């Protein structure tokens, strides 16, 4: 139960204490930390990171630790046909969200118009988690004028700027080559080589020597099969 505001409570104090006590069992959102993660099931065990102040039954205020939450679904961005995922591991911080009523049947059967007979509300057992910031080390590599996707601590990343997408760093020194232009340049080089070989052969034969023609072979395309750029 909640700690009363005074030792001689009025009716309003008692009513507020009663409501506060009832609200102790109503959970909305809490910070937590993964103690384990199952990649195949996309669930994890979560320890809530804060303790709540409650009365121990003798009018003494104590800090109570929340029980560990087991098999919590870990949400990542997704729609019917697309998703964006992050690597998740034990020790990652999460926000634990508690839903309005039981989700047991929905998790088991899914779909719409699911009828779950359990009557609990905002319960510790009905939750899911989303990834959260590390409170002691916020991301240092954010930009005010770019969307950044990548790893922390010097790992590769991509920068989406107003009129430019860059890879590796925000201002790399080189543009990537485009397949059509690269193939054209290679074809021109091969054609020039063929012409020069012919001239060389003519000169060798005219001088009384012999010449074995060089076959350069077909040009292989340098185009990627699943990535395009402009």
N, C-alpha and C positions, 0 to 999 in steps of 0.2 A: 504494500500500500504506500501511498505518497506520504511524505513528511508534512505534518500540519504546519501552518504559518505561525501559530501561537500555541501556548500550553492551555489556554482557556478559549477554545474556538466557539464562535457563534454558529448559528444554524447555517449561515452562508459559508462560513469557513469549513464547516463539516461537509456541506454539499460540494464545495469546491475540492475538498480533499477526496471525497468519494469519486468525483468525476476524474480527478487526476489519477487516482488509483486505477480506475477502469481504463484510462488512456494508456497506462503502462503496457497493456496487452494489445494496443493498436499500433502497428508498425508501418512506417511509410518508406523511409529510405535511410540506410546507414552505410558508413564506410567500412570496408572489410579487406581482408587479404587472403589470397589463395594459399592453402596449406597443401593442396594436391590438385592435379588437373588430369582428366581423362580426355585425350585428344579425340578418340574414336566416338565417345558419347557426347563430347563437348559439354561436360559437366565438371564441377569441382567442389571440394570441401572448402568452406570459407569460415574464417574466424573474424567476427566483428571487431573492429579496432578501438571502439570506445566502450567504456563502462557507464552504466546509468546509476544515478543516486536514488536509492530506495530506502524504505524503513524496514529494519530486520524483525519487526514485531515487538520490539521493546522501546519504541520511540527513538531508537538510535539510527542515524543516517549512515548507510554503508554504500560502497560502490560495488555494484553487481556486474559480473562478467556474463555476457551473453553466451549461450551454449553454441558450440560449433555447428554450423549449418552444413548438411551433407547433400551431395549430389545436386548442387545448385546449377541450373542451366546457365551457361555463359553465352550471352547474346553477342553476335557479330552482325554487321550490316548485311542485309540480304533482301532480295525480292524473289519472285517466282523463278527467274532464270539467271540472276546475276548475284554476286556477292563480293564483299571486300573483307579480307581476314587479316588478323595479326597473329604472330606467334605468341602463345600464352604459356606461362610456366608458373610453377609454385613460387610464391613470393610476390607475384604481381598484385597491385592494389585494384580493387573493384568497388563499384557502388552496388549495394544490394537493394533491390526494389521489391517491395512487398505489395502484392496485388489485392484487390478488394475482396475476393473470395477464393475458395479452393480451386486449384488448377490441376488437381490429380487426374481427373478424367480427360481434360483437354490435352495434357501431356501424353497420356496413354493412347488416346484415340484421335485427337486432333479434329480438324474440320470445323464447320460452323454449327451453331445451335446445339452446343454440347451441354448436356444436363448433368451437373455435378451435385449430388445430394448432400454433400458435406456443408454444414452451415457456418463454419468458422469465417471470420472476417479479419483481414490485415494480419494474418498469422505468420509467425516465423517460418512455418513449413511451406508457405506459399510465396516463393520468391524467385527472382532471377537476378543475374548480375551483369553489369556492363563494365568495361575497362575504365579505370580511373587514373588520375595523375598521381605521381609519387609526391607526397606532401613535402618531402625534404629536398627533392631535386627535380624541379620542373624542367621541361624541355628547353635546352639552351640554344637550339639551332632553328628556332622559328623565325619567320621573316614577316615584316609588316606589309610587303607588297607582292608576296608570292605564296602559292599553295605548295607546301613541301611534303613529299612522301618519301620515306626512307627510314634508315636505322639511326640510332643514336651513337655518339662516341666515334665519329669519323667513318661510319659505315656508309655505303653508297646511298644516294638519294636523287630524286628528281625534283626540279623546280618548275612550276607552272606560273609564268609571268604574263604580263599584259599581252605581249606580242611575241613571246619566245618561250620555248621549252628547253631546258638545259638538263644535262645528266652529269652526275658526279659532283659538280659544284655549281654555284650560282652563276659564275662567269668563266666557263672554260674557254680555252683559246682557239678551238677548232670546231668547224661545222662538220656534221656527218655527211658522207657522200650519198647521193641518190643513185639507185641502181641504173636507171635509164641513162643518166649522164655518164656514169662510170662505164657501162657497157659500150656506149658510143665512143668514149675515149679509147677504150681497149681495142675496139674494131678499127678505129683510125690508125692506131699504132701498128696493128697487125697488117693492115693494108699497106702502110708505108714500108714495113719490113718486106712484104712480098715484092713491092716495086723495086726496092733497093737490091734484094736478092737477084731479081731478074737482070738488073743493070750490071751487077757484079758478075753474074754468069756470062753475059754477053761479052764482057771484057776479058774474062778468063779464056773463053773459047776462042775469041779473036786473037789472043796471044798464043794460041797453040796449046793451051792447057785443057784439063778436063774439069768438069763441075758436076757435083751430085746435088740435085735439088733438095732443099730443106722443106719438110712438111710441118707446118706449125700446128695443124689440127684445128678442130672446131673450138670456138670460143665458148666457155662455160659462163652462164649468167651469174652475176654477183648479187642478184636480188634475193632478199629474204622472202620467206613464204607466208609469214604471219604478222609482219610489222611494216607499216607504211609511214612515210613522213613527207612533208612538203616544205 
